[in-house]
Structure formats: structure tokens, C-alpha cells
Amino acid sequence: MLQSCRELTALEVIGFHSAEEWLEAEDWKTLKLKAPPSSDRNLGRGHRDQKMGTNKKYDGYRSFQFLEPNVDYKQYSLVKQVRRVDSKIIPLSKTEEERLQGLLEKYILISLHDHTKIYPDDPDLMRDYIRSGRIFIGYEGLASSGLDVVFEALHDGTGSIEAKDPWDWENIVYQIGMYLADVDKQSLVFLSKRVEDIEQAHRTGRIASILSIEAIPNIGSNLDKIDVMYGFGVRCMGVSYSHGNAFCSGLAEKNDNGVTDLGYNAIKRMSKLGITVDLSHVSDKSRLEAIEASANPVFITHAGARALWPSRRLVTDEALHALREKHGVIGIEAAPHTTITMNKKRHSLESIMEHFQYIEKLMGIDHLAFGPDTNFGDHVGLHRRFAKELSTSATKEAMPPYEEVDYVDGLENPSEYYNIVRWLVKNGYSDQNIGKVVGQNIMRVLKETW
């Protein structure tokens, strides 16, 4: 492990003095770093607060570096975490750059849904890599993202490690345990269980990770296993994934039966425990019934507006109105070929923000956030190789033709979250409203549900 802890400034990482300087940088190693006053690895214990939000305490740690490659685990060649592809950076003037810096210092930045894992250079090795169970985390990319908090979604429907069904209990427990084993060995990312942890991350230059499972695992009728999930640190959880389960129908199912009796009881248990309910992958009927049934506000952590693009993966206006009445929040999605529109059939940050602005007009700014649903690697390649598990074919049914892309320009992976803030600054949003959508709206819900 590198012994010196280095301080990454957001002005350097987010765009140097201008976006042009960033684009001239050939790779991550060209970034300028400066040494902090302390190299204490346990930054949360007696650590002197640094400049809020912008200085990430990244010491160069790489996942599982305490083990020996090809002895303790099989080594894979992994993708670059920063600038893997030539993704657009929103250009800002000097005045706008200064304003951006102030926003990052003032407000807590939260991704409502992301996968921080790094994939192999060769997409054909993805399945073998995932089945190995030892998935690397993109600490370097996170340090450059501007984020203070990430809702960490682990492997969603791809994590067939101990059993074939990715939602098997053993698979979910394995994912959580392996993730925490790695996180415990470094100082940048830490597991968040309380709202105070989020505030601490912003103060101390660290990143709070909130475990977010996209569906209730296969637990039969034993709802006490939801308590076990809470005990492991899970603080946000879906009811079903796209194919549905014993709790409710999923968005990929043609027969929409809504929430089951067991599902209603599961939602009640989650509310009592303090696990925020996520309704991103459930069916239309299930979403409306779950919103009504929940005693607390809920999240739709990663989606968009079906009014702009006729995909079952996106959310109807009826459900968005219901979410607003429940005081919930939706995170705008950015996974490839999701938040496109009839106006912009090539997926990019611009089409993503068209969904943002449509929902802003429909629901109001107080119910919006961003859940990009990105990862470090070839996301399009992942969808192609896990089409069945991720239900990508089912969600494409009845959709108009669109232009396929190799990556989402402007929001390709978690390291580019800052580009959302750049877009908001460029398009004239007030500081107050930017603060709401990048974190405050999410914090409001967490204070009510945790």
C-alpha cells in the first residue's frame, strides 16, 4: 500500500482551470496532487476536517492489494477508470468554473444509484470475472467524481457466484461480504448507515457508500432475513427486479399482478427497520400499489419518463404524480439506451437532461435527483452479454428505432458525475436548486426513512 496520502482537489479533477486543460491530459497520472497535513489511514478518527466536499483523501489503494495476484486470486486486465473513452466534458467559463468549485464545497453530492465495480478490458471475460466473486472497486474513479455519497448497487442481476440465480441468498451475502472486506482495507470509501455518516464524508474528504440492493433476495417467506440485510448494512432495497419474485411483479413481465400479500408485509418490515424502498424495476401496477402502501417516502433510484420514450424501463406520469404525493424522489438514469427521447434518439447527457427537465416540470424540483446507474467498463458490452439476466430484450419491445451507441457521451462512468453539475451550471440553474437535485432531496427522504 502507498504510504503517503494525497489530496485531490476538485478544481484539478473536475476540470483543472478549464475543460480544455482536462482534455489535454493524456491520462490519470497527469493530474496534479498535493500532500495533506496528515497521512492517518483512519481518517474518521480524530481526523482534522479538510475543505468541505472537494478534497478526496485517496492514497492510491487498489482493490485487494493486500493479496497476491494469481496466487490468492485470478488477475484480470481491467479498464481505465478515468477517461476510458473520449466522453464529452461540459465546457465552462472561468466564472462558471469558480461557481462550480463553490457548489462542490457547499453541497453534498450524492449518486442515488451506481455500480462502482471495474470490468475487464475484454468484455468476453465479464462473466468469468463476475463468477470469480472478487470484483475490483473503482476508488481512483470515485476520487475524481466529485461525489460524497454513492448508493452502491453491487452486481444487480449478474452476480451468479455461488448459485445460478443471481438473486439467491448466498449470492447476495457473498457480494456484500466481499465488497466490505475490500472497503475495510482502505480509507477513501466507508460504509454509511446513518445520515450523520453522509455529513461526515463531505466534511472529511471521504466517500460514504450506502448499500442498495435492487430487489429483495430469494428469502422465501422468511421476512426476518430482511432484518439480516439491515444488519449487513443495507439501507435501500428494491422489492423485485425486472422478472418479478414472490413479493411483486417486475417490469419485464407481461402479466402484471402487482404487489402480493407477502410483498405488502415486506414493505412494512423495510419501513420499520429503516430501509428505504426502491421501485425502479417493479411493474407499473406494483409501483403504484407500493407507493400507496408505504408508510414513508420511497425512491425510484434510477429511471426516466416514459412520456419521452416508450420503454417499460421508464416511469409513467401517473406513477410520477403518485411519487410526488408521497414526497418521494426519482433519480434520473443514464445506463446505455435507457433515457433517450423522441427528440434525441442518440443517448447522451443531453437526452438524459431532457428527462430531467420534463420531470422537473411535472413534479417540481424537490422530487428529483440523479441515479446514473453507471460502472467502470463497457456497459453496452455488459448488456449484450447479460441480456437475459438484465431483461434488456424485454424492455426494448415496442420501442421505435434508435441509434445504438458504444457509450453514453457525457456520463460514461461514475467518475463523470461532476459533468451533471457542470451541465446545471451551464444551463443557468440556481445554486439552491442545484443543491437540491445533487443531494438535498435525497437527504430529506433519508431523514424521514432511516
C-alpha positions as CSV (number, residue, x, y, z in Angstrom):
1,M,0.0,0.0,0.0
2,L,1.2,3.5,-0.8
3,Q,2.2,5.2,2.5
4,S,1.6,8.8,1.5
5,C,-1.9,10.0,1.5
6,R,-2.7,12.6,-1.3
7,E,-5.3,15.2,-1.5
8,L,-7.2,15.5,-4.8
9,T,-8.7,19.0,-5.4
10,A,-12.0,19.2,-7.3
11,L,-10.7,22.1,-9.4
12,E,-7.9,19.9,-10.7
13,V,-10.0,16.8,-11.0
14,I,-13.3,18.3,-12.2
15,G,-11.7,20.4,-15.0
16,F,-8.4,21.9,-14.0
17,H,-8.7,25.6,-14.6
18,S,-10.8,24.9,-17.7
19,A,-12.3,21.9,-19.5
20,E,-9.7,22.3,-22.2
21,E,-6.9,21.7,-19.8
22,W,-8.6,18.4,-18.8
23,L,-8.8,17.3,-22.4
24,E,-5.1,17.9,-22.9
25,A,-4.3,15.5,-20.1
26,E,-3.3,12.2,-21.6
27,D,-4.2,10.0,-18.6
28,W,-4.9,10.0,-14.9
29,K,-1.3,10.2,-14.0
30,T,-1.1,13.8,-15.4
31,L,-3.4,15.0,-12.6
32,K,-1.7,17.3,-10.0
33,L,-1.8,16.1,-6.5
34,K,-0.8,17.7,-3.3
35,A,0.1,16.3,0.1
36,P,-2.2,16.8,3.0
37,P,-1.1,17.6,6.5
38,S,-1.8,14.0,7.8
39,S,-1.4,10.5,6.4
40,D,-3.6,8.9,9.0
41,R,-5.3,5.9,7.4
42,N,-8.3,6.0,9.8
43,L,-9.5,9.4,8.7
44,G,-12.7,9.2,10.6
45,R,-10.9,9.0,14.0
46,G,-9.8,12.4,15.2
47,H,-9.1,13.5,11.6
48,R,-9.0,17.2,11.2
49,D,-11.7,18.4,8.8
50,Q,-10.5,19.4,5.4
51,K,-12.0,21.8,2.9
52,M,-15.6,20.5,2.6
53,G,-16.6,18.3,-0.3
54,T,-13.8,18.9,-2.7
55,N,-10.6,17.2,-1.4
56,K,-10.9,13.5,-1.6
57,K,-8.4,11.6,0.6
58,Y,-7.3,9.0,-2.0
59,D,-4.0,7.3,-1.2
60,G,-3.6,5.2,-4.4
61,Y,-5.1,2.0,-2.9
62,R,-6.2,-0.7,-5.4
63,S,-8.7,-3.4,-4.6
64,F,-7.2,-6.5,-2.8
65,Q,-3.7,-5.2,-3.0
66,F,-3.1,-7.0,0.4
67,L,-3.3,-10.3,-1.6
68,E,-1.0,-11.8,-4.2
69,P,-2.4,-11.8,-7.8
70,N,-2.6,-15.2,-9.5
71,V,-1.8,-16.8,-6.2
72,D,-4.7,-15.7,-4.0
73,Y,-7.0,-14.8,-6.9
74,K,-7.1,-14.8,-10.7
75,Q,-5.9,-11.5,-12.1
76,Y,-7.6,-9.7,-15.0
77,S,-6.6,-6.7,-17.0
78,L,-9.1,-4.0,-16.1
79,V,-10.3,-0.9,-17.8
80,K,-9.1,2.7,-17.1
81,Q,-11.3,4.3,-14.5
82,V,-10.9,7.9,-15.8
83,R,-11.2,8.9,-19.4
84,R,-11.7,5.3,-20.7
85,V,-13.3,6.8,-23.7
86,D,-13.5,10.3,-25.2
87,S,-16.6,11.4,-23.3
88,K,-17.7,15.0,-23.6
89,I,-17.0,17.4,-20.8
90,I,-19.3,20.3,-20.5
91,P,-17.2,23.5,-21.1
92,L,-17.5,26.3,-18.6
93,S,-16.2,29.8,-18.5
94,K,-13.7,30.9,-15.8
95,T,-16.5,32.4,-13.8
96,E,-18.6,29.3,-14.1
97,E,-15.7,27.1,-13.1
98,E,-15.3,29.2,-9.9
99,R,-19.0,28.9,-9.2
100,L,-18.8,25.1,-9.8
101,Q,-16.0,24.9,-7.2
102,G,-18.1,26.8,-4.7
103,L,-21.0,24.4,-5.2
104,L,-18.9,21.4,-4.7
105,E,-17.6,22.8,-1.4
106,K,-21.0,23.8,-0.2
107,Y,-23.3,20.9,-1.2
108,I,-23.2,17.2,-0.6
109,L,-23.1,15.3,-3.9
110,I,-25.0,12.0,-4.0
111,S,-25.4,9.4,-6.7
112,L,-28.7,7.7,-6.0
113,H,-27.6,4.6,-7.9
114,D,-24.3,3.4,-9.3
115,H,-22.1,0.3,-9.6
116,T,-18.6,1.2,-8.7
117,K,-17.0,-2.1,-9.9
118,I,-14.3,-2.2,-12.6
119,Y,-14.7,-4.6,-15.5
120,P,-12.0,-6.4,-17.6
121,D,-10.7,-4.8,-20.8
122,D,-12.0,-7.8,-22.7
123,P,-15.8,-7.8,-22.4
124,D,-15.8,-11.6,-23.2
125,L,-14.2,-12.1,-19.8
126,M,-17.0,-10.4,-17.9
127,R,-19.0,-13.5,-17.0
128,D,-15.9,-15.4,-15.8
129,Y,-14.7,-12.3,-13.8
130,I,-18.1,-11.9,-12.1
131,R,-18.3,-15.6,-11.2
132,S,-14.9,-15.4,-9.6
133,G,-16.6,-13.3,-6.9
134,R,-13.7,-10.9,-6.5
135,I,-14.8,-7.6,-8.1
136,F,-12.5,-4.6,-8.0
137,I,-13.8,-1.2,-6.9
138,G,-13.0,2.0,-8.8
139,Y,-11.6,4.0,-6.0
140,E,-9.5,6.1,-8.4
141,G,-12.5,7.0,-10.5
142,L,-14.6,7.8,-7.4
143,A,-12.0,10.1,-6.1
144,S,-12.3,12.1,-9.4
145,S,-16.1,12.1,-9.5
146,G,-16.9,15.0,-7.1
147,L,-19.2,12.6,-5.2
148,D,-19.5,12.5,-1.4
149,V,-22.0,9.6,-1.4
150,V,-22.8,6.6,-3.6
151,F,-25.7,4.3,-3.4
152,E,-23.7,1.1,-4.2
153,A,-25.8,-1.4,-6.1
154,L,-23.2,-4.2,-6.3
155,H,-23.9,-6.8,-9.1
156,D,-27.7,-6.4,-9.6
157,G,-28.9,-9.3,-11.8
158,T,-25.5,-10.5,-12.9
159,G,-24.0,-11.8,-9.6
160,S,-24.2,-15.6,-10.2
161,I,-21.3,-16.5,-7.9
162,E,-22.4,-19.4,-5.5
163,A,-25.6,-20.2,-7.4
164,K,-27.0,-19.8,-10.9
165,D,-29.8,-17.4,-9.8
166,P,-28.2,-14.1,-9.1
167,W,-30.9,-13.3,-6.5
168,D,-30.1,-16.4,-4.5
169,W,-29.5,-15.5,-0.8
170,E,-25.9,-16.9,-0.9
171,N,-25.0,-14.8,-3.9
172,I,-26.2,-11.6,-2.2
173,V,-24.5,-12.3,1.1
174,Y,-21.3,-13.2,-0.9
175,Q,-21.3,-9.9,-2.8
176,I,-21.8,-7.8,0.4
177,G,-19.2,-9.6,2.3
178,M,-16.5,-9.4,-0.4
179,Y,-17.3,-5.7,-1.0
180,L,-16.9,-4.9,2.7
181,A,-13.7,-6.9,3.0
182,D,-12.1,-4.7,0.4
183,V,-13.6,-1.4,1.6
184,D,-12.3,-2.1,5.2
185,K,-8.7,-2.1,3.9
186,Q,-8.7,1.5,2.6
187,S,-9.5,5.0,3.8
188,L,-11.4,6.7,1.0
189,V,-14.8,4.9,1.0
190,F,-16.6,3.8,4.1
191,L,-20.0,2.1,4.8
192,S,-22.7,4.5,5.7
193,K,-25.5,3.5,8.0
194,R,-26.7,6.9,9.3
195,V,-27.4,10.4,7.9
196,E,-24.5,11.6,10.1
197,D,-22.1,9.4,8.1
198,I,-23.0,11.2,4.9
199,E,-22.4,14.6,6.5
200,Q,-19.1,13.3,7.9
201,A,-18.0,12.2,4.4
202,H,-18.5,15.7,3.0
203,R,-16.5,17.3,5.9
204,T,-13.6,14.9,5.8
205,G,-12.9,14.3,2.1
206,R,-14.2,10.7,2.1
207,I,-17.0,8.9,0.3
208,A,-19.9,7.3,2.1
209,S,-21.1,4.1,0.5
210,I,-24.8,3.2,1.0
211,L,-25.6,-0.5,0.3
212,S,-28.5,-0.6,-2.1
213,I,-29.8,-4.0,-3.3
214,E,-32.1,-3.8,-6.4
215,A,-34.5,-6.5,-5.2
216,I,-35.4,-8.5,-2.1
217,P,-33.3,-11.7,-2.4
218,N,-34.8,-15.1,-2.6
219,I,-35.8,-15.5,1.1
220,G,-39.0,-17.4,0.7
221,S,-41.4,-16.2,3.3
222,N,-38.8,-15.6,6.0
223,L,-39.0,-11.8,6.4
224,D,-36.5,-11.9,9.2
225,K,-33.9,-12.1,6.5
226,I,-34.7,-8.5,5.6
227,D,-33.5,-7.7,9.2
228,V,-30.3,-9.6,8.4
229,M,-29.9,-7.4,5.3
230,Y,-30.2,-4.4,7.5
231,G,-27.7,-5.9,9.9
232,F,-25.2,-6.2,7.0
233,G,-25.6,-2.5,6.3
234,V,-28.3,-2.5,3.5
235,R,-30.2,0.8,3.7
236,C,-32.0,0.9,0.4
237,M,-33.7,-2.1,-1.3
238,G,-35.9,-2.8,-4.3
239,V,-39.0,-5.1,-4.0
240,S,-38.4,-7.0,-7.2
241,Y,-36.1,-6.9,-10.1
242,S,-37.3,-7.0,-13.7
243,H,-38.5,-10.6,-13.8
244,G,-40.5,-10.3,-10.5
245,N,-40.5,-12.5,-7.5
246,A,-42.7,-13.6,-4.5
247,F,-43.2,-10.0,-3.5
248,C,-44.4,-8.3,-6.7
249,S,-44.4,-8.3,-10.5
250,G,-41.4,-6.9,-12.3
251,L,-41.3,-4.6,-15.3
252,A,-40.3,-7.4,-17.8
253,E,-43.4,-9.5,-17.1
254,K,-46.4,-9.3,-19.4
255,N,-48.9,-10.3,-16.7
256,D,-48.8,-7.5,-14.1
257,N,-50.2,-8.9,-10.9
258,G,-49.0,-6.1,-8.7
259,V,-47.8,-6.5,-5.1
260,T,-48.5,-9.8,-3.3
261,D,-49.6,-10.2,0.3
262,L,-46.1,-11.2,1.2
263,G,-44.8,-8.1,-0.6
264,Y,-47.0,-5.8,1.4
265,N,-45.6,-7.3,4.6
266,A,-42.1,-6.9,3.3
267,I,-42.6,-3.2,2.6
268,K,-43.9,-2.8,6.1
269,R,-40.9,-4.6,7.5
270,M,-38.5,-2.4,5.5
271,S,-40.2,0.7,6.8
272,K,-40.0,-0.4,10.4
273,L,-36.3,-1.3,10.0
274,G,-35.3,1.9,8.2
275,I,-34.6,0.5,4.7
276,T,-35.7,3.0,2.1
277,V,-37.9,1.3,-0.6
278,D,-36.7,1.5,-4.2
279,L,-39.3,0.9,-7.0
280,S,-37.0,1.2,-10.1
281,H,-37.6,-2.3,-11.6
282,V,-41.1,-3.2,-10.5
283,S,-44.1,-3.3,-12.8
284,D,-46.4,-0.4,-13.3
285,K,-49.2,-1.8,-11.1
286,S,-46.7,-2.9,-8.4
287,R,-45.2,0.6,-8.4
288,L,-48.5,2.4,-7.8
289,E,-49.5,-0.2,-5.1
290,A,-46.2,0.0,-3.3
291,I,-46.2,3.8,-3.3
292,E,-49.6,3.8,-1.7
293,A,-48.8,1.1,0.8
294,S,-45.5,2.5,2.0
295,A,-45.7,4.4,5.3
296,N,-42.7,6.5,4.2
297,P,-41.5,8.3,1.1
298,V,-39.9,6.0,-1.5
299,F,-37.2,6.2,-4.1
300,I,-37.2,5.3,-7.8
301,T,-33.4,5.4,-7.8
302,H,-32.8,5.1,-11.5
303,A,-35.3,5.7,-14.3
304,G,-36.8,8.3,-16.6
305,A,-40.0,9.5,-18.1
306,R,-42.0,7.1,-20.3
307,A,-43.8,10.1,-21.8
308,L,-40.5,10.8,-23.6
309,W,-39.6,7.3,-24.6
310,P,-42.0,4.3,-24.7
311,S,-39.9,1.8,-22.7
312,R,-41.2,-0.3,-19.8
313,R,-37.9,0.6,-18.1
314,L,-39.2,4.1,-17.6
315,V,-42.0,5.5,-15.4
316,T,-45.5,6.7,-16.3
317,D,-46.7,10.2,-15.5
318,E,-49.3,8.6,-13.2
319,A,-46.6,7.0,-11.1
320,L,-44.6,10.2,-11.0
321,H,-47.6,12.1,-9.7
322,A,-48.1,9.4,-7.0
323,L,-44.4,9.6,-6.1
324,R,-44.7,13.3,-5.6
325,E,-47.8,12.9,-3.4
326,K,-45.8,10.5,-1.3
327,H,-42.9,13.1,-1.1
328,G,-40.5,10.6,-2.8
329,V,-37.6,11.2,-5.2
330,I,-36.7,9.8,-8.6
331,G,-33.1,9.6,-9.7
332,I,-32.5,10.1,-13.5
333,E,-31.0,7.1,-15.2
334,A,-28.0,7.1,-17.6
335,A,-27.4,3.4,-18.4
336,P,-27.0,2.9,-22.2
337,H,-30.1,3.2,-24.3
338,T,-32.5,4.0,-21.4
339,T,-33.1,7.7,-21.1
340,I,-33.3,8.5,-24.8
341,T,-36.1,10.6,-26.2
342,M,-38.1,11.0,-29.4
343,N,-36.2,14.3,-29.9
344,K,-32.8,12.8,-29.1
345,K,-32.5,9.2,-30.2
346,R,-28.8,9.1,-29.6
347,H,-28.2,8.5,-25.9
348,S,-26.0,11.2,-24.3
349,L,-26.0,13.6,-21.4
350,E,-28.3,15.9,-23.4
351,S,-31.1,13.3,-23.7
352,I,-30.7,12.4,-20.1
353,M,-31.2,16.0,-19.1
354,E,-34.3,16.2,-21.3
355,H,-35.8,13.6,-19.0
356,F,-34.6,15.6,-16.0
357,Q,-36.3,18.8,-17.3
358,Y,-39.5,17.0,-18.3
359,I,-39.9,15.5,-14.8
360,E,-38.9,18.8,-13.2
361,K,-41.9,20.5,-14.9
362,L,-44.2,17.6,-14.0
363,M,-43.2,17.0,-10.3
364,G,-41.2,20.1,-9.3
365,I,-37.5,20.4,-8.4
366,D,-38.0,18.9,-4.9
367,H,-38.5,15.4,-6.1
368,L,-35.5,15.0,-8.5
369,A,-32.0,13.6,-8.1
370,F,-29.6,11.6,-10.3
371,G,-29.1,7.8,-10.2
372,P,-26.8,7.3,-13.2
373,D,-26.5,3.5,-13.0
374,T,-23.0,3.6,-14.5
375,N,-20.0,1.4,-13.9
376,F,-16.3,1.3,-14.9
377,G,-16.2,-0.7,-18.1
378,D,-18.0,-1.5,-21.4
379,H,-21.6,-1.1,-20.2
380,V,-23.0,-1.8,-23.6
381,G,-21.0,-5.0,-23.7
382,L,-22.3,-5.9,-20.3
383,H,-25.9,-5.6,-21.6
384,R,-25.2,-7.7,-24.6
385,R,-23.7,-10.5,-22.6
386,F,-26.3,-10.4,-19.8
387,A,-29.3,-9.6,-21.9
388,K,-31.5,-12.3,-20.2
389,E,-30.4,-11.6,-16.7
390,L,-30.9,-7.8,-17.1
391,S,-34.1,-8.1,-19.2
392,T,-32.7,-5.7,-21.8
393,S,-34.6,-7.5,-24.6
394,A,-37.9,-7.3,-22.8
395,T,-37.6,-3.6,-22.2
396,K,-36.9,-3.0,-25.9
397,E,-40.2,-4.4,-27.0
398,A,-42.4,-2.0,-29.0
399,M,-39.8,0.8,-28.9
400,P,-39.2,2.9,-32.0
401,P,-35.8,2.6,-33.8
402,Y,-32.9,4.5,-32.2
403,E,-29.2,4.9,-32.7
404,E,-27.1,2.5,-30.8
405,V,-24.1,3.9,-29.1
406,D,-20.9,2.4,-27.7
407,Y,-21.1,4.6,-24.6
408,V,-23.2,7.4,-23.2
409,D,-21.4,10.6,-24.1
410,G,-21.0,12.9,-21.2
411,L,-21.9,10.3,-18.4
412,E,-19.9,7.2,-19.3
413,N,-18.9,6.0,-15.8
414,P,-19.1,7.1,-12.1
415,S,-16.1,9.4,-12.5
416,E,-18.1,11.7,-14.7
417,Y,-20.8,12.5,-12.2
418,Y,-19.4,16.1,-11.9
419,N,-20.5,16.6,-15.6
420,I,-24.1,16.7,-14.3
421,V,-23.2,19.7,-12.1
422,R,-21.4,21.3,-15.0
423,W,-24.5,21.0,-17.1
424,L,-26.7,22.5,-14.4
425,V,-24.3,25.5,-14.0
426,K,-24.1,25.9,-17.8
427,N,-27.9,25.9,-18.1
428,G,-28.5,28.6,-15.5
429,Y,-29.9,26.6,-12.6
430,S,-29.7,28.4,-9.3
431,D,-27.3,27.3,-6.5
432,Q,-30.3,26.4,-4.4
433,N,-31.9,24.2,-7.0
434,I,-28.6,22.5,-7.9
435,G,-28.1,21.8,-4.2
436,K,-31.5,20.1,-4.1
437,V,-31.0,17.8,-7.1
438,V,-27.5,16.7,-6.3
439,G,-28.2,15.8,-2.7
440,Q,-30.6,17.7,-0.6
441,N,-33.7,16.0,-1.9
442,I,-32.2,12.6,-1.2
443,M,-31.1,13.7,2.3
444,R,-34.7,14.8,3.0
445,V,-36.0,11.3,2.2
446,L,-33.3,9.6,4.2
447,K,-34.0,11.7,7.3
448,E,-37.6,10.5,7.1
449,T,-37.0,6.8,6.3
450,W,-33.9,6.0,8.3
